[in-house]
Amino acid sequence: MKTPILAATAALLVAAAFAAAALAYVDCADAPALCAQEGVFSLPVLRFYVHGQLALEYARSFSLQQVLGDIEQVLALAADG
């Protein structure tokens, strides 16, 4: 299963680029009720929150470089606002 490897890679990239970001990983096989509660029915899903509000969401197919660029834009907008 490659999901834990992807999660670890994403965590390293995000931590290196955005040191203040907190990361969480949920394995839907271990926590199906939580995934259903959050509306996660296909994997992988990546969500990024700013000040407790969902700012970005990716499902199934996405590039980590695209995600990092989008996070950068969202954080710049959040800093301006």
C-alpha positions as a Markdown table, in Angstrom:
| # | Residue | x | y | z |
|---|---|---|---|---|
| 1 | Met | 0.0 | 0.0 | 0.0 |
| 2 | Lys | 1.5 | 3.3 | -1.1 |
| 3 | Thr | -0.8 | 5.7 | 0.8 |
| 4 | Pro | 1.4 | 5.9 | 4.0 |
| 5 | Ile | 4.4 | 6.7 | 1.7 |
| 6 | Leu | 2.5 | 9.4 | -0.1 |
| 7 | Ala | 1.4 | 10.8 | 3.3 |
| 8 | Ala | 5.0 | 10.8 | 4.6 |
| 9 | Thr | 6.3 | 12.5 | 1.4 |
| 10 | Ala | 3.5 | 15.1 | 1.6 |
| 11 | Ala | 4.2 | 15.7 | 5.3 |
| 12 | Leu | 8.0 | 16.2 | 4.6 |
| 13 | Leu | 7.3 | 18.6 | 1.7 |
| 14 | Val | 4.7 | 20.7 | 3.6 |
| 15 | Ala | 6.8 | 20.8 | 6.7 |
| 16 | Ala | 9.9 | 22.0 | 4.8 |
| 17 | Ala | 7.9 | 24.7 | 2.9 |
| 18 | Phe | 5.5 | 25.7 | 5.7 |
| 19 | Ala | 7.0 | 25.1 | 9.1 |
| 20 | Ala | 3.9 | 26.5 | 11.0 |
| 21 | Ala | 1.5 | 24.0 | 9.3 |
| 22 | Ala | 0.0 | 21.3 | 11.4 |
| 23 | Leu | -0.5 | 18.0 | 9.6 |
| 24 | Ala | -2.9 | 15.1 | 10.4 |
| 25 | Tyr | -3.3 | 11.7 | 8.6 |
| 26 | Val | -6.4 | 9.6 | 8.9 |
| 27 | Asp | -6.5 | 6.0 | 7.6 |
| 28 | Cys | -10.1 | 5.5 | 6.5 |
| 29 | Ala | -9.7 | 1.7 | 7.0 |
| 30 | Asp | -9.0 | 2.4 | 10.7 |
| 31 | Ala | -11.6 | 5.2 | 11.1 |
| 32 | Pro | -14.4 | 4.7 | 8.7 |
| 33 | Ala | -17.0 | 6.6 | 10.8 |
| 34 | Leu | -14.8 | 9.7 | 10.9 |
| 35 | Cys | -14.2 | 9.5 | 7.1 |
| 36 | Ala | -18.0 | 9.1 | 6.5 |
| 37 | Gln | -18.7 | 12.0 | 8.9 |
| 38 | Glu | -16.3 | 14.2 | 6.9 |
| 39 | Gly | -17.7 | 13.1 | 3.5 |
| 40 | Val | -14.6 | 11.2 | 2.4 |
| 41 | Phe | -15.6 | 8.3 | 0.2 |
| 42 | Ser | -12.8 | 8.2 | -2.3 |
| 43 | Leu | -9.1 | 8.2 | -1.6 |
| 44 | Pro | -6.7 | 9.9 | -1.4 |
| 45 | Val | -8.2 | 13.2 | -0.1 |
| 46 | Leu | -6.1 | 16.2 | 1.0 |
| 47 | Arg | -7.7 | 19.1 | 2.8 |
| 48 | Phe | -6.0 | 22.3 | 3.9 |
| 49 | Tyr | -7.6 | 24.5 | 6.5 |
| 50 | Val | -6.8 | 28.2 | 7.3 |
| 51 | His | -8.1 | 29.5 | 10.6 |
| 52 | Gly | -10.4 | 26.5 | 10.9 |
| 53 | Gln | -12.0 | 27.0 | 7.5 |
| 54 | Leu | -11.5 | 24.7 | 4.5 |
| 55 | Ala | -9.4 | 26.5 | 2.0 |
| 56 | Leu | -8.3 | 23.8 | -0.4 |
| 57 | Glu | -9.4 | 20.3 | -1.1 |
| 58 | Tyr | -8.0 | 17.7 | -3.5 |
| 59 | Ala | -9.4 | 14.2 | -4.3 |
| 60 | Arg | -8.1 | 11.2 | -6.2 |
| 61 | Ser | -5.5 | 12.7 | -8.4 |
| 62 | Phe | -3.3 | 15.7 | -7.7 |
| 63 | Ser | 0.3 | 16.8 | -7.8 |
| 64 | Leu | 2.2 | 17.7 | -4.6 |
| 65 | Gln | 3.9 | 20.6 | -6.5 |
| 66 | Gln | 0.4 | 22.0 | -7.4 |
| 67 | Val | -0.7 | 21.6 | -3.8 |
| 68 | Leu | 2.4 | 23.4 | -2.5 |
| 69 | Gly | 1.8 | 26.2 | -4.9 |
| 70 | Asp | -1.8 | 26.5 | -4.0 |
| 71 | Ile | -1.0 | 26.5 | -0.3 |
| 72 | Glu | 1.5 | 29.3 | -0.9 |
| 73 | Gln | -1.2 | 31.4 | -2.6 |
| 74 | Val | -3.8 | 30.7 | 0.1 |
| 75 | Leu | -1.4 | 31.6 | 2.9 |
| 76 | Ala | -0.4 | 34.8 | 1.1 |
| 77 | Leu | -4.1 | 35.8 | 0.8 |
| 78 | Ala | -4.7 | 35.0 | 4.4 |
| 79 | Ala | -1.7 | 37.1 | 5.5 |
| 80 | Asp | -3.1 | 40.1 | 3.4 |
| 81 | Gly | -6.6 | 39.7 | 4.9 |
